[in-house]
Amino acid sequence: AFLGTRASIWHRLGQEMKYGQSMDDWRNDSGLNWDAVLVPSFSDLSGPEFAQLVNRMPVAPNAMHSVRGDNGFLLGHGLSDGFRLHQPKQFADTFEEIIAADPRFAMDTMMSLKGGQIIAMTAKYTESVEIAGQRHIPRLLATTAFDGSAATIWKIVDTRVVCDNTRIVALGEKNGDYRIRHNTRFDGDRAVKALSLIAQGIEKYQTVGNAMAQVVLSKENISKLFKAVLDIPFDAKSEDVSTRKQNQFADLNRAYKATVNEGTDPNTAW
């Protein structure tokens, strides 16, 4: 489910939503109106080679499956009995609490991926965030996996998450995040406090970015910055630098030029 029109979603899938719709509407339309359940794992010993056994379905020790409570779909297997489920409704309720406390956020997307093995939702920061004249749209992302492959993660991202590919891209952004491991009970109050600090970070990010945009750097200093990042001595000759480091230096220069071509003012710390 996503805020806006289908034309704004590149794969044209999902349910269009409007501002002000209830969290129950979002969960229903995104396919997240269910709870996950932990069930014990069994060994199937019903074959003829086990005919002498009385119990042909013994419980596997300390091994659990996670399934959807509405249709029994298998979400994860090989989980320990200490695995804590962080339910879709817990996410939605925490999101609703954040949005109610900070009107600058609005629900943007909510999704069930891979049959519910992974879930994700985002809230959009609606105030204008401009850094060096360029507009940014930060979003709050929450995602978890019921198969034990990932913790519950909350973070501010620039990528709009509308599918698993964009979710992976967003998780790769080098921003701070708040994680809750699945051996820990989901604590909505702690999450709200942590996310409030993350939201405040948007304003700091904007302030620092605009300050950096006022600092003019010479081309020589930009080159030195790239060398410092790559741990290349400033006075090193090309024959003394490995091919790998030279390629990385060239990549940084190409990325910098691409950023300038996209409209960022050249030769600034930003």
N, C-alpha and C positions, 0 to 999 in steps of 0.2 A: 504494500500500500504506500502511496506517495502523495505528497502535497503538490497540487498543480495539475497540469494537463498531461495526457499521454505523450504529447509531442516533446516534452522536456525529458523523457526517459529514453535513452538510446535504443533499448531493446523492445520498447513499446509494450511491456508486460506489466501486469499488476492492476490495482484498483485506484482510480483517481479519488483524492480526498480534498476536503476544504478546511479552511481555518475554522477552529471552534468545534470540530467534531469531537465526541467523547472518546476517552481511552478505550472503552468497550468497543466502539465502532472501529477503532484502529486495530485492535486485536482480532476482531471478527473478520475484517476485510483483508488482513495480512496473513490469515491462517495460523494465528497464535492463540486461539481460544482453547487451550488444552493445558494439562499439567503433565510433567514427566514423572514416571514412577520407576523405582528400583525394584527389580525382582531377582530372586536367586537363580543361579545357573545350574542346570542339571546335565549329567552325562547320560546319553542314550545308549543303554546296553541291552537293547531289545533283539539283537541279532541271534541266530541259532547257536553261535559259539558261546553265548551266555545263558543257555537254556537252564543250567543248573542253579542260576542265581534267583533268589526270591525278589530282591529289590533291583529292578532293571532300570530305575530312574533315580540314582543316587544324587544328592546335592553336591555340587563341586565346592570344596572348601574355599571360603573367602573370595568367591567370584560372583559378580553380579552383572545383570543386564539392565540397561535403562531403556524404557519403552514409553511410547505415547499412551496416555491414559484413555484417549478417546478411541483409538483404533488398533492399539497394540503394536504399531510400527516399531521395529528395532532401531533405537537411536545409538546405542553403544554397547560394547560387550567387553568382558575381561576386566571389569571395574571392581575395585575392592569394596568391602561393605562399609568403609569409611568415606566413600565418595558422597559429597553433598550436592544435591540438585539445587540449582539456582533457577527458579521457575520463571516462565515468560511473564506471568502476572506480577511477580516481584519487580522485574525490570520496568514494566509499564507503570506500576504504582510509583516507583522511584522517579521515573521520568516526569510523571504528572506532578509530583511534589516539587521537583526542580522548576518546572515551567510555571507552577503557581507562585513560587517564591521569586522568580526572575522573569519578568514579562518580556525580556529581550530574546528569550528562546521560544520557538514554536516547533511542534512536531513536524518532521520532514519526511522520514521514511520508516517503515517497519516491515520486517520480512522473516519468513521461515524458509531456510535453505536446506537442500538435500533431505527433504521430507521432515525437517525439524531437527536434524542432527546439529545444525548450527542456526542460531537466531541472531538477529541484529536489529538495531533501531537507532535513528539519529534525530536530533533536534537542531534546528537551524538558528544561528545567532542573527537576529533580524536587523540590528542596528548596523549602520554603515561602518565598515572598517577599511580605511584607506591608508596605505603605506606608500610613501613616495608617489602619490597620485594614482596608485593602482588599487582597485577594489578587491578585497578578500571576503569570502563568506565562510567563516569558521562554523564547524558543526560539532556537536557533542555526539560521540559514537559509543554505544554499549553493545557488546557482543559476547556470546559464550558458546561453548560446545558441550553437548551431552554425551559425547563419545570419549571424553577424557583427553582429547588432543590439545586443549587449550584452556587457560584459566578464564575467568570472567574479567573482561577488560573494559575500562571506561577511559576515553581520551578525547581531546580536541583535535579535529582533523580538518584539512582543506578539501579533501576529496569527497564528493557526494557519493555515498554508498547506496547503490541500487541493485547490487547483485554480489555474488561471491568474489568475482574478479576485483571489483572496486573496493570491497571490504579488505581484501588482502593488500591492495595498494595503500589504503588508508592506514592499516596497521603498520606498514613499513615506514610511515612518516616519522621523522625524528623528533616527535613531540613527547612531552611527559605523559604518563598514564597512571591510572590507579587500577591495581589488580587484586582480585579476590580468588585465591586458590580453592579448588573444589574439595579440599579437606577442611574447609572453613565454612561456617554458617554464613549465609548472605545477611549482611547487616545494612539495611536501608539507611539508617541514620548516619552511619559512618560514610556511606557512599555519598549522601547528600552534602555532608560537610566537605569531603574531598573534592567533589565536583564544583562546589562553590568557589574553592580556591583555584581550580582549573579555569573557571569562567573569568575570575579576576585576572588570570594570566593573559587573557585576550587583550585587555586594556594595556598591560605592561608590554606585551608584544608589539602593539601598535606604537606606543610611546618610544620604545627602544628602536624600532624600525625607522620611524620618522627622524629620530636623532641621528641614526647611522646615515640616513640619506643626505644629511647636511655636511657630512665629512667627506671632503674631496681627497681622492687618492691619485697619485701619479701612476702611470703605466708601470713604472719601475717597482713601485710599492705593491701593486697588484700582482706582478710577477713574483715578488718576494713572498707575498702571502701564499700563493700557490706552492712555492718551493717549501715554505715552512710547514704547510699542511702535509706535504709528501715527504718531509724529512730529507730534502735535497739541499746540501750546503750551497750558500749563495755564491761562493766563488768556484763551484765545481765546473769543470770543463765537460762538454757533452760526452767525450769518450770515457769519462769517469762515472757517468750515470747509467744505470742499467736500462735496457730497452723497455722493461716494464714501467719504470719510473718515468721515462720519457713519454711513453704512451699515455700514462695517467696525467702527466702535465699537459699534453696536447688535448686530452679529453676535457680537462678543467677549462682550458682556454676556449674550446668550442662551446661548452655549456655557458660560459660567461658571455660570449658573443651572441649566442641564441637568446639569452635573457635580454640583452641590449636591443636586439632586433624585435623582441616582443613589446618593447616600449619602456623598459626600465632605464632611467638616466645612467649614462656610462660614468665610470671613474668615481664611484662613491663606495663607502664602506658597505652600504646596503646591497 
